[in-house]
């Protein structure tokens, strides 16, 4: 009984400390910290533990942030893009990444992984920069952001599909990899046609 109370006290203190410092951390860092707290064996009773390796949980938080950013940037492009191909691409981003985000949330819930509730500071900064642009300047910057983002996401998915430990998360990455590759191929063509 004393062990349980002690574990609950440590978990409460960790969460209180976390919430006090939340102003300095972005959503992804907060989720990663919570997942590390769950991962420790000393407070499984308080947190329910986490059902995956830390590397799989970190992949999930990165994929979630990236997916949310693609949806939000896609919504922004739907209102600001002047290029018809970019608008179609943005529609696909909202749809495809929205579906992938929902699937990842279901897996995370099953595995007791905390996912970020919002995009991280880097993605927020990119959204703010894009929001200030208009016309062809926006189109060019959005296309470049999509090329860069999809290259990073493709590598993230490929690495997890190859090296992931959890079967469900690995399967998610394997299933998502060809979709991201298709997106990258499409945005490369659109980007090249804009030069």
Contact map, one row per residue, 1 for C-alpha under 8 A:
111110000000000000000000000000000000000000000000000000000000000000000000000000000000000000000000000000000000000000000000000000000000000000000000000000000000000000000000000000000000000000000000000
111111000000000000000000000000000000000000000000000000000000000000000000000000000000000000000000000000000000000000000000000000000000000000000000000000000000000000000000000000000000000000000000000
111111100000000000000000000000000000000000000000000000000000000000000000000000000000000000000000000000000000000000000000000000000000000000000000000000000000000000000000000000000000000000000000000
111111110000000000000000000000000000000000001100000000000000000000000000000000000000000000000000000000000000000000000000000000000000000000000000000000000000000000000000000000000000000000000000000
111111111000000000000000000000000000000000000000000000000000000000000000000000000000000000000000000000000000000000000000000000000000000000000000000000000000000000000000000000000000000000000000000
011111111100000000000000000000000000000000000000000000000000000000000000000000000000000000000000000000000000000000000000000000000000000000000000000000000000000000000000000000000000000000000000000
001111111110000000000000000000000000000001101100000000000000000000000000000000000000000000000000000000000000000000000000000000000000000000000000000000000000000000000000000000000000000000000000000
000111111111000000000000000000000000000000101100000000000000000000000000000000000000000000000000000000000000000000000000000000000000000000000000000000000000000000000000000000000000000000000000000
000011111111100000000000000000000000000000000000000000000000000000000000000000000000000000000000000000000000000000000000000000000000000000000000000000000000000000000000000000000000000000000000000
000001111111110000000000000000000000000000100000000000000000000000000000000000000000000000000000000000000000000000000000000000000000000000000000000000000000000000000000000000000000000000000000000
000000111111111000000000000000000000100000100110000000000000000000000000000000000000000000000000000000000000000000000000000000000000000000000000000000000000000000000000000000000000000000000000000
000000011111111100000000000000000000000000000000000000000000000000000000000000000000000000000000000000000000000000000000000000000000000000000000000000000000000000000000000000000000000000000000000
000000001111111110000000000000000000000000000000000000000000000000000000000000000000000000000000000000000000000000000000000000000000000000000000000000000000000000000000000000000000000000000000000
000000000111111111000000000000000000100000000000000000000000000000000000000000000000000000000000000000000000000000000000000000000000000000000000000000000000000000000000000000000000000000000000000
000000000011111111100000000000000100000000000000000000000000000000000000000000000000000000000000000000000000000000000000000000000000000000000000000000000000000000000000000000000000000000000000000
000000000001111111110000000000000000000000000000000000000000000000000000000000000000000000000000000000000000000000000000000000000000000000000000000000000000000000000000000000000000000000000000000
000000000000111111111000000000000000000000000000000000000000000000000000000000000000000000000000000000000000000000000000000000000000000000000000000000000000000000000000000000000000000000000000000
000000000000011111111100000001000000000000000000000000000000000000000000000000000000000000000000000000000000000000000000000000000000000000000000000000000000000000000000000000000000000000000000000
000000000000001111111100000000000000000000000000000000000000000000000000000000000000000000000000000000000000000000000000000000000000000000000000000000000000000000000000000000000000000000000000000
000000000000000111111110000000000000000000000000000000000000000000000000000000000000000000000000000000000000000000000000000000000000000000000000000000000000000000000000000000000000000000000000000
000000000000000011111111100000000000000000000000000000000000000000000000000000000000000000000000000000000000000000000000000000000000000000000000000000000000000000000000000000000000000000000000000
000000000000000001111111110001000000000000000000000000000000000000000000000000000000000000000000000000000000000000000000000000000000000000000000000000000000000000000000000000000000000000000000000
000000000000000000011111110000000000000000000000000000000000000000000000000000000000000000000000000000000000000000000000000000000000000000000000000000000000000000000000000000000000000000000000000
000000000000000000001111110000000000000000000000000000000000000000000000000000000000000000000000000000000000000000000000000000000000000000000000000000000000000000000000000000000000000000000000000
000000000000000000001111111011000000000000000000000000000000000000000000000000000000000000000000000000000000000000000000000000000000000000000000000000000000000000000000000000000000000000000000000
000000000000000000000111111111000000000000000000000000000000000000000000000000000000000000000000000000000000000000000011100000000000000000000000000000000000000000000000000000000000000000000000000
000000000000000000000000111111100000000000000000000000000000000000000000000000000000000000000000000000000000000000011111000000000000000000000000000000000000000000000000000000000000000000000000000
000000000000000000000000011111110000000000000000000000000000110010000000000000000000000000000000000000000000000000110111000000000000000000000000000000000000000000000000000000000000000000000000000
000000000000000000000000111111111000000000000000000000000000000000000000000000000000000000000000000000000000000000000001000000000000000000000000000000000000000000000000000000000000000000000000000
000000000000000001000100111111111100000000000000000000000000000000000000000000000000000000000000000000000000000000010000000000000000000000000000000000000000000000000000000000000000000000000000000
000000000000000000000000001111111110000000000000000000000000100000000000000000000000000000000000000000000000000001110000000000000000000000000000000000000000000000000000000000000000000000000000000
000000000000000000000000000111111111000000000000000000001100100000000000000000000000000000000000000000000000000001100000000000000000000000000000000000000000000000000000000000000000000000000000000
000000000000000000000000000011111111100000000000000000000000000000000000000000000000000000000000000000000000000000000000000000000000000000000000000000000000000000000000000000000000000000000000000
000000000000001000000000000001111111110000000000000000000000000000000000000000000000000000000000000000000000000001000000000000000000000000000000000000000000000000000000000000000000000000000000000
000000000000000000000000000000111111111000000000010001001000000000000000000000000000000000000000000000000000000011000000000000000000000000000000000000000000000000000000000000000000000000000000000
000000000000000000000000000000011111111100000000000001000000000000000000000000000000000000000000000000000000000000000000000000000000000000000000000000000000000000000000000000000000000000000000000
000000000010010000000000000000001111111100100010000000000000000000000000000000000000000000000000000000000000000000000000000000000000000000000000000000000000000000000000000000000000000000000000000
000000000000000000000000000000000111111110110011110000000000000000000000000000000000000000000000000000000000000000000000000000000000000000000000000000000000000000000000000000000000000000000000000
000000000000000000000000000000000011111110010000110001000000000000000000000000000000000000000000000000000000000000000000000000000000000000000000000000000000000000000000000000000000000000000000000
000000000000000000000000000000000001111111110000100000000000000000000000000000000000000000000000000000000000000000000000000000000000000000000000000000000000000000000000000000000000000000000000000
000000000000000000000000000000000000011111110000100000000000000000000000000000000000000000000000000000000000000000000000000000000000000000000000000000000000000000000000000000000000000000000000000
000000100000000000000000000000000000000111110000000000000000000000000000000000000000000000000000000000000000000000000000000000000000000000000000000000000000000000000000000000000000000000000000000
000000110110000000000000000000000000110111111111100000000000000000000000000000000000000000000000000000000000000000000000000000000000000000000000000000000000000000000000000000000000000000000000000
000000000000000000000000000000000000011111111111100000000000000000000000000000000000000000000000000000000000000000000000000000000000000000000000000000000000000000000000000000000000000000000000000
000100110000000000000000000000000000000000111111100000000000000000000000000000000000000000000000000000000000000000000000000000000000000000000000000000000000000000000000000000000000000000000000000
000100110010000000000000000000000000000000111111100000000000000000000000000000000000000000000000000000000000000000000000000000000000000000000000000000000000000000000000000000000000000000000000000
000000000010000000000000000000000000110000111111100000000000000000000000000000000000000000000000000000000000000000000000000000000000000000000000000000000000000000000000000000000000000000000000000
000000000000000000000000000000000000010000111111110000000000000000000000000000000000000000000000000000000000000100000000000000000000000000000000000000000000000000000000000000000000000000000000000
000000000000000000000000000000000000011110111111111000000000000000000000000000000000000000000000000000000000000100000000000000000000000000000000000000000000000000000000000000000000000000000000000
000000000000000000000000000000000010011000000001111100000000000000000000000000000000000000000000000000000000001110000000000000000000000000000000000000000000000000000000000000000000000000000000000
000000000000000000000000000000000000000000000000111110000000000000000000000000000000000000000000000000000000001110000000000000000000000000000000000000000000000000000000000000000000000000000000000
000000000000000000000000000000000000000000000000011111011000000000000000000000000000000000000000000000000000001000000000000000000000000000000000000000000000000000001100000000000000000000000000000
000000000000000000000000000000000000000000000000001111111000000000000000000000000000000000000000000000000000000000000000000000000000000000000000000000000000000000001100000000000000000000000000000
000000000000000000000000000000000011001000000000000111111100000000000000000000000000000000000000000000000000000000000000000000000000000000000000000000000000000000000000000000000000000000000000000
000000000000000000000000000000000000000000000000000011111110000000000000000000000000000000000000000000000000000000000000000000000000000000000000000000000000000000010000000000000000000000000000000
000000000000000000000000000000000000000000000000000111111111000000000000000000000000000000000000000000000000000000000000000000000000000000000000000000000000000100011100100000000000000000000000000
000000000000000000000000000000010010000000000000000111111111100000000000000000000000000000000000000000000000000010000000000000000000000000000000000000000000000000000000000000000000000000000000000
000000000000000000000000000000010000000000000000000001111111110000000000000000000000000000000000000000000000000000000000000000000000000000000000000000000000000000000000000000000000000000000000000
000000000000000000000000000000000000000000000000000000111111111000000000000000000000000000000000000000000000000000000000000000000000000000000000000000000001000100000000000000000000000000000000000
000000000000000000000000000000000000000000000000000000011111111100000000000000000000000000000000000000010001000010100000000000000000000000000000000000000000000000000000100000000000000000000000000
000000000000000000000000000100110000000000000000000000001111111110000000000000000000000000000000000000000000000001110000000000000000000000000000000000000000000000000000000000000000000000000000000
000000000000000000000000000100000000000000000000000000000111111111000000000000000000000000000000000000000000000000000000000000000000000000000000000000000000000000000000000000000000000000000000000
000000000000000000000000000000000000000000000000000000000011111111100000000000000000000000000000000000000000000000000000000000000000000000000000000000001001000000000000000000000000000000000000000
000000000000000000000000000000000000000000000000000000000001111111110000000000000000000000000000000010010000000000110000000000000000000000000000000000000000000000000000000000000000000000000000000
000000000000000000000000000100000000000000000000000000000000111111111000000000000000000000000000000000000000000000010111000000000000000000000000000000000000000000000000000000000000000000000000000
000000000000000000000000000000000000000000000000000000000000011111111100000000000000000000000000000000000000000000000010000000000000000000000000000010001000000000000000000000000000000000000000000
000000000000000000000000000000000000000000000000000000000000001111111110000000000000000000000000110110000000000000000000000000000000000000000000000000000000000000000000000000000000000000000000000
000000000000000000000000000000000000000000000000000000000000000111111111000000000000000000000000110010000000000000000110000000000000000000000000000000000000000000000000000000000000000000000000000
000000000000000000000000000000000000000000000000000000000000000011111111100000000000000000000000000000000000000000000010001100000000000000000000000000000000000000000000000000000000000000000000000
000000000000000000000000000000000000000000000000000000000000000001111111110000000000000000001100100000000000000000000000000000000000000000000000000000000000000000000000000000000000000000000000000
000000000000000000000000000000000000000000000000000000000000000000111111111000000000000000001110110000000000000000000000000000000000000000000000000000000000000000000000000000000000000000000000000
000000000000000000000000000000000000000000000000000000000000000000011111111100000000000000000100000000000000000000000000000000000000000000000000000000000000000000000000000000000000000000000000000
000000000000000000000000000000000000000000000000000000000000000000001111111110000000000001000000000000000000000000000000000000100000000000000000000000000000000000000000000000000000000000000000000
000000000000000000000000000000000000000000000000000000000000000000000111111111000000000011101100000000000000000000000000000000000000000000000000000000000000000000000000000000000000000000000000000
000000000000000000000000000000000000000000000000000000000000000000000011111111100000000001100100000000000000000000000000000000000000000000000000000000000000000000000000000000000000000000000000000
000000000000000000000000000000000000000000000000000000000000000000000001111111110000000000000000000000000000000000000000000000000010000000000000000000000000000000000000000000000000000000000000000
000000000000000000000000000000000000000000000000000000000000000000000000111111111000011001000000000000000000000000000000000000000000000000100100000000000000000000000000000000000000000000000000000
000000000000000000000000000000000000000000000000000000000000000000000000011111111000001001100000000000000000000000000000000000000000000000000000000000000000000000000000000000000000000000000000000
000000000000000000000000000000000000000000000000000000000000000000000000001111111000000000000000000000000000000000000000000000000000000000000000000000000000000000000000000000000000000000000000000
000000000000000000000000000000000000000000000000000000000000000000000000000111111100000000000000000000000000000000000000000000000000011001000000000000000000000000000000000000000000000000000000000
000000000000000000000000000000000000000000000000000000000000000000000000000011111111011000000000000000000000000000000000000000000000011101100000000000000000000000000000000000000000000000000000000
000000000000000000000000000000000000000000000000000000000000000000000000000000011111011000000000000000000000000000000000000000000000001100100000000000000000000000000000000000000000000000000000000
000000000000000000000000000000000000000000000000000000000000000000000000000000001111111000000000000000000000000000000000000000000000000100100000000000000000000000000000000000000000000000000000000
000000000000000000000000000000000000000000000000000000000000000000000000000000001111111100000000000000000000000000000000000000000000000000000000000000000000000000000000000000000000000000000000000
000000000000000000000000000000000000000000000000000000000000000000000000000000000011111110000000000000000000000000000000000000000000000000000000000000000000000000000000000000000000000000000100000
000000000000000000000000000000000000000000000000000000000000000000000000000010001111111111000000000000000000000000000000000000000000000000100010000000000000000000000000000000000000000000000100000
000000000000000000000000000000000000000000000000000000000000000000000000000011001111111111100000000000000000000000000000000000000000000000000000000000000000000000000000000000000000000000000000000
000000000000000000000000000000000000000000000000000000000000000000000000000000000001111111110000000000000000000000000000000000000000000000000000000000000000000000000000000000000000000000000000000
000000000000000000000000000000000000000000000000000000000000000000000000010000000000111111111000000000000000000000000000000000000000000000000000000000000000000000000000000000000000000001100000000
000000000000000000000000000000000000000000000000000000000000000000000000111011000000011111111100000000000000000000000000000000000000000000000000000000000000000000000000000000000000000000000000000
000000000000000000000000000000000000000000000000000000000000000000000000011001000000001111111110000000000000000000000000000000000000000000000000000000000000000000000000000000000000000000000000000
000000000000000000000000000000000000000000000000000000000000000000000000000000000000000111111111100000000000000000000000000000000000000000000000000000000000000000000000000000000000000000000000000
000000000000000000000000000000000000000000000000000000000000000000000110010000000000000011111111110000000000000000000000000000000000000000000000000000000000000000000000000000000000000000000000000
000000000000000000000000000000000000000000000000000000000000000000000111011000000000000001111111110000000000000000000000000000000000000000000000000000000000000000000000000000000000000000000000000
000000000000000000000000000000000000000000000000000000000000000000000010000000000000000000111111111000000000000000000000000000000000000000000000000000000000000000000000000000000000000000000000000
000000000000000000000000000000000000000000000000000000000000000000000000000000000000000000011111111100000000000000000000000000000000000000000000000000000000000000000000000000000000000000000000000
000000000000000000000000000000000000000000000000000000000000000000110110000000000000000000011111111110000000000000000000000000000000000000000000000000000000000000000000000000000000000000000000000
000000000000000000000000000000000000000000000000000000000000000000110010000000000000000000001111111111000000000000000000000000000000000000000000000000000000000000000000000000000000000000000000000
000000000000000000000000000000000000000000000000000000000000000000000000000000000000000000000011111111100000000000000000000000000000000000000000000000000000000000000000000000000000000000000000000
000000000000000000000000000000000000000000000000000000000000000000100000000000000000000000000001111111110000000000000000000000000000000000000000000000000000000000000000000000010000000000000000000
000000000000000000000000000000000000000000000000000000000000000100110000000000000000000000000000111111111000000000000000000000000000000000000000000000000000000000000000000000000000000000000000000
000000000000000000000000000000000000000000000000000000000000000000000000000000000000000000000000011111111100000000000000000000000000000000000000000000000000000000000000000000000000000000000000000
000000000000000000000000000000000000000000000000000000000000000000000000000000000000000000000000001111111110000000000000000000000000000000000000000000000000000000000000000000000000000000000000000
000000000000000000000000000000000000000000000000000000000001000100000000000000000000000000000000000111111111000000000000000000000000000000000000000000000000000000000000000100000000000000000000000
000000000000000000000000000000000000000000000000000000000000000000000000000000000000000000000000000011111111100000100000000000000000000000000000000000000000000000000000000000000000000000000000000
000000000000000000000000000000000000000000000000000000000000000000000000000000000000000000000000000001111111110000000000000000000000000000000000000000000000000000000000000000000000000000000000000
000000000000000000000000000000000000000000000000000000000000000000000000000000000000000000000000000000111111111000000000000000000000000000000000000000000000000000000001100000000000000000000000000
000000000000000000000000000000000000000000000000000000000001000000000000000000000000000000000000000000011111111111100000000000000000000000000000000000000000000000000000000000000000000000000000000
000000000000000000000000000000000000000000000000000000000000000000000000000000000000000000000000000000001111111111000000000000000000000000000000000000000000000000000000000000000000000000000000000
000000000000000000000000000000000000000000000000000000000000000000000000000000000000000000000000000000000111111110000000000000000000000000000000000000000000000000000000000000000000000000000000000
000000000000000000000000000000000000000000000000011100000000000000000000000000000000000000000000000000000011111110000000000000000000000000000000000000000000000000000000000000000000000000000000000
000000000000000000000000000000000000000000000001111000000000000000000000000000000000000000000000000000000001111111000000000000000000000000000000000000000000000000000000000000000000000000000000000
000000000000000000000000000000000010000000000000011000001001000000000000000000000000000000000000000000000001111111100000000000000000000000000000000000000000000000000000000000000000000000000000000
000000000000000000000000000000110110000000000000000000000000100000000000000000000000000000000000000000000001100111110000000000000000000000000000000000000000000000000000000000000000000000000000000
000000000000000000000000000100110000000000000000000000000001100100000000000000000000000000000000000000001001000011111000000000000000000000000000000000000000000000000000000000000000000000000000000
000000000000000000000000001101100000000000000000000000000000100110000000000000000000000000000000000000000000000001111110000000000000000000000000000000000000000000000000000000000000000000000000000
000000000000000000000000001000000000000000000000000000000000000000000000000000000000000000000000000000000000000000111110000000000000000000000000000000000000000000000000000000000000000000000000000
000000000000000000000000001100000000000000000000000000000000000010010000000000000000000000000000000000000000000000011111000000000000000000000000000000000000000000000000000000000000000000000000000
000000000000000000000000011100000000000000000000000000000000000011011000000000000000000000000000000000000000000000011111101100000000000000000000000000000000000000000000000000000000000000000000000
000000000000000000000000011110000000000000000000000000000000000010000000000000000000000000000000000000000000000000000111111100000000000000000000000000000000000000000000000000000000000000000000000
000000000000000000000000010000000000000000000000000000000000000000000000000000000000000000000000000000000000000000000011111110000000000000000000000000000000000000000000000000000000000000000000000
000000000000000000000000000000000000000000000000000000000000000000000000000000000000000000000000000000000000000000000001111111000000000000000000000000000000000000000000000000000000000000000000000
000000000000000000000000000000000000000000000000000000000000000000001000000000000000000000000000000000000000000000000011111111100000000000000000000000000000000000000000000000000000000000000000000
000000000000000000000000000000000000000000000000000000000000000000001000000000000000000000000000000000000000000000000011111111110000000000000000000000000000000000000000000000000000000000000000000
000000000000000000000000000000000000000000000000000000000000000000000000000000000000000000000000000000000000000000000000111111111000000000000000000000000000000000000000000000000000000000000000000
000000000000000000000000000000000000000000000000000000000000000000000000000000000000000000000000000000000000000000000000011111111100000000000000000000000000000000000000000000000000000000000000000
000000000000000000000000000000000000000000000000000000000000000000000000100000000000000000000000000000000000000000000000001111111110000000000000000000000000000000000000000000000000000000000000000
000000000000000000000000000000000000000000000000000000000000000000000000000000000000000000000000000000000000000000000000000111111111000000000000000000000000000000000000000000000000000000000000000
000000000000000000000000000000000000000000000000000000000000000000000000000000000000000000000000000000000000000000000000000011111111100000000000000000000000000000000000000000000000000000000000000
000000000000000000000000000000000000000000000000000000000000000000000000000000000000000000000000000000000000000000000000000001111111100001001100000000000000000000000000000000000000000000000000000
000000000000000000000000000000000000000000000000000000000000000000000000000100000000000000000000000000000000000000000000000000111111110001000000000000000000000000000000000000000000000000000000000
000000000000000000000000000000000000000000000000000000000000000000000000000000000000000000000000000000000000000000000000000000011111110000000000000000000000000000000000000000000000000000000000000
000000000000000000000000000000000000000000000000000000000000000000000000000000000000000000000000000000000000000000000000000000001111111011000000000000000000000000000000000000000000000000000000000
000000000000000000000000000000000000000000000000000000000000000000000000000000011000000000000000000000000000000000000000000000000011111111100000000000000000000000000000000000000000000000000000000
000000000000000000000000000000000000000000000000000000000000000000000000000000011100000000000000000000000000000000000000000000000000111111100000000000000000000000000000000000000000000000000000000
000000000000000000000000000000000000000000000000000000000000000000000000000000001110000000000000000000000000000000000000000000000000011111110000000000000000000000000000000000000000000000000000000
000000000000000000000000000000000000000000000000000000000000000000000000000000000000000000000000000000000000000000000000000000000000111111111000000000000000000000000000000000000000000000000000000
000000000000000000000000000000000000000000000000000000000000000000000000000000011000000000000000000000000000000000000000000000000110111111111100000000000000000000000000000000000000000000000000000
000000000000000000000000000000000000000000000000000000000000000000000000000010001110010000000000000000000000000000000000000000000000011111111110000000000000000000000000000000000000000000000000000
000000000000000000000000000000000000000000000000000000000000000000000000000000000000000000000000000000000000000000000000000000000000000111111111000000000000000000000000000000000000000000000010010
000000000000000000000000000000000000000000000000000000000000000000000000000000000000000000000000000000000000000000000000000000000100000011111111100000000000000000000000000000000000000000000000000
000000000000000000000000000000000000000000000000000000000000000000000000000010000000000000000000000000000000000000000000000000000100000001111111110000000000000000000000000000000000000000000000000
000000000000000000000000000000000000000000000000000000000000000000000000000000000000010000000000000000000000000000000000000000000000000000111111111000000000000000000000000000000000000000100110000
000000000000000000000000000000000000000000000000000000000000000000000000000000000000000000000000000000000000000000000000000000000000000000011111111100000000000000000000000000000000000000000010000
000000000000000000000000000000000000000000000000000000000000000000000000000000000000000000000000000000000000000000000000000000000000000000001111111110000000000000000000000000000000000000000000000
000000000000000000000000000000000000000000000000000000000000000000000000000000000000000000000000000000000000000000000000000000000000000000000111111111000000000000000000000000000000000100100000000
000000000000000000000000000000000000000000000000000000000000000000000000000000000000000000000000000000000000000000000000000000000000000000000011111111100000000000000000000000000000000100110000000
000000000000000000000000000000000000000000000000000000000000000000000000000000000000000000000000000000000000000000000000000000000000000000000001111111110000000000000000000000000000000000000000000
000000000000000000000000000000000000000000000000000000000000000001000000000000000000000000000000000000000000000000000000000000000000000000000000111111111000000000000000000000000000000000000000000
000000000000000000000000000000000000000000000000000000000000000000000000000000000000000000000000000000000000000000000000000000000000000000000000011111111100000000000000000000000001101100000000000
000000000000000000000000000000000000000000000000000000000000000000000000000000000000000000000000000000000000000000000000000000000000000000000000001111111110000000000000000000000000000100000000000
000000000000000000000000000000000000000000000000000000000000000000000000000000000000000000000000000000000000000000000000000000000000000000000000000111111111000000000000000000000000000000000000000
000000000000000000000000000000000000000000000000000000000000001001000000000000000000000000000000000000000000000000000000000000000000000000000000000011111111100000000000000000000001000000000000000
000000000000000000000000000000000000000000000000000000000000000000000000000000000000000000000000000000000000000000000000000000000000000000000000000001111111110000000000000000001001100000000000000
000000000000000000000000000000000000000000000000000000000000000000000000000000000000000000000000000000000000000000000000000000000000000000000000000000111111111000000000000000000000000000000000000
000000000000000000000000000000000000000000000000000000000010001000000000000000000000000000000000000000000000000000000000000000000000000000000000000000011111111100000000000000000000000000000000000
000000000000000000000000000000000000000000000000000000000000000000000000000000000000000000000000000000000000000000000000000000000000000000000000000000001111111110000000000011011000000000000000000
000000000000000000000000000000000000000000000000000000000000000000000000000000000000000000000000000000000000000000000000000000000000000000000000000000000111111111000000000011001000000000000000000
000000000000000000000000000000000000000000000000000000000000000000000000000000000000000000000000000000000000000000000000000000000000000000000000000000000011111111110000000000000000000000000000000
000000000000000000000000000000000000000000000000000000010010000000000000000000000000000000000000000000000000000000000000000000000000000000000000000000000001111111110000110011000000000000000000000
000000000000000000000000000000000000000000000000000000000000000000000000000000000000000000000000000000000000000000000000000000000000000000000000000000000000111111110000011111000000000000000000000
000000000000000000000000000000000000000000000000000000000000000000000000000000000000000000000000000000000000000000000000000000000000000000000000000000000000011111110000010000000000000000000000000
000000000000000000000000000000000000000000000000000000000000000000000000000000000000000000000000000000000000000000000000000000000000000000000000000000000000001111111000010000000000000000000000000
000000000000000000000000000000000000000000000000000000110000000000000000000000000000000000000000000000000000000000000000000000000000000000000000000000000000001111111110110000000000000000000000000
000000000000000000000000000000000000000000000000000110010000000000000000000000000000000000000000000000000000000000000000000000000000000000000000000000000000000000111110110000000000000000000000000
000000000000000000000000000000000000000000000000000110010000000000000000000000000000000000000000000000000000000000000000000000000000000000000000000000000000000000011111110000000000000000000000000
000000000000000000000000000000000000000000000000000000000000000000000000000000000000000000000000000000000000000000000000000000000000000000000000000000000000000000011111111000000000000000000000000
000000000000000000000000000000000000000000000000000000000000000000000000000000000000000000000000000000000010000000000000000000000000000000000000000000000000000000000111111100000000000000000000000
000000000000000000000000000000000000000000000000000000010001000000000000000000000000000000000000000000000010000000000000000000000000000000000000000000000000000100011111111110000000000000000000000
000000000000000000000000000000000000000000000000000000000000000000000000000000000000000000000000000000000000000000000000000000000000000000000000000000000000000111111111111111000000000000000000000
000000000000000000000000000000000000000000000000000000000000000000000000000000000000000000000000000000000000000000000000000000000000000000000000000000000000000010000011111111100000000000000000000
000000000000000000000000000000000000000000000000000000000000000000000000000000000000000000000000000000010000000000000000000000000000000000000000000000000000000010000001111111110000000000000000000
000000000000000000000000000000000000000000000000000000000000000000000000000000000000000000000000000000000000000000000000000000000000000000000000000000000000110110000000111111111000000000000000000
000000000000000000000000000000000000000000000000000000000000000000000000000000000000000000000000000000000000000000000000000000000000000000000000000000000000110110000000011111111100000000000000000
000000000000000000000000000000000000000000000000000000000000000000000000000000000000000000000000000000000000000000000000000000000000000000000000000000000000000000000000001111111110000000000000000
000000000000000000000000000000000000000000000000000000000000000000000000000000000000000000000000000100000000000000000000000000000000000000000000000000000000100000000000000111111111000000000000000
000000000000000000000000000000000000000000000000000000000000000000000000000000000000000000000000000000000000000000000000000000000000000000000000000000000100110000000000000011111111100000000000000
000000000000000000000000000000000000000000000000000000000000000000000000000000000000000000000000000000000000000000000000000000000000000000000000000000000000000000000000000001111111110000000000000
000000000000000000000000000000000000000000000000000000000000000000000000000000000000000000000000000000000000000000000000000000000000000000000000000000000000000000000000000000111111111000000000000
000000000000000000000000000000000000000000000000000000000000000000000000000000000000000000000000000000000000000000000000000000000000000000000000000001001100000000000000000000011111111100000000000
000000000000000000000000000000000000000000000000000000000000000000000000000000000000000000000000000000000000000000000000000000000000000000000000000001000100000000000000000000001111111110000000000
000000000000000000000000000000000000000000000000000000000000000000000000000000000000000000000000000000000000000000000000000000000000000000000000000000000000000000000000000000000111111111000000000
000000000000000000000000000000000000000000000000000000000000000000000000000000000000000000000000000000000000000000000000000000000000000000000000000001000000000000000000000000000011111111100000000
000000000000000000000000000000000000000000000000000000000000000000000000000000000000000000000000000000000000000000000000000000000000000000000000011001100000000000000000000000000001111111110000000
000000000000000000000000000000000000000000000000000000000000000000000000000000000000000000000000000000000000000000000000000000000000000000000000000000000000000000000000000000000000111111111000000
000000000000000000000000000000000000000000000000000000000000000000000000000000000000000010000000000000000000000000000000000000000000000000000000000000000000000000000000000000000000011111111100000
000000000000000000000000000000000000000000000000000000000000000000000000000000000000000010000000000000000000000000000000000000000000000000000010011000000000000000000000000000000000001111111110000
000000000000000000000000000000000000000000000000000000000000000000000000000000000000000000000000000000000000000000000000000000000000000000000000001000000000000000000000000000000000000111111111000
000000000000000000000000000000000000000000000000000000000000000000000000000000000000000000000000000000000000000000000000000000000000000000000000000000000000000000000000000000000000000011111111100
000000000000000000000000000000000000000000000000000000000000000000000000000000000000110000000000000000000000000000000000000000000000000000000010000000000000000000000000000000000000000001111111110
000000000000000000000000000000000000000000000000000000000000000000000000000000000000000000000000000000000000000000000000000000000000000000010011000000000000000000000000000000000000000000111111111
000000000000000000000000000000000000000000000000000000000000000000000000000000000000000000000000000000000000000000000000000000000000000000000000000000000000000000000000000000000000000000011111111
000000000000000000000000000000000000000000000000000000000000000000000000000000000000000000000000000000000000000000000000000000000000000000000000000000000000000000000000000000000000000000001111111
000000000000000000000000000000000000000000000000000000000000000000000000000000000000000000000000000000000000000000000000000000000000000000010000000000000000000000000000000000000000000000000111111
000000000000000000000000000000000000000000000000000000000000000000000000000000000000000000000000000000000000000000000000000000000000000000000000000000000000000000000000000000000000000000000011111
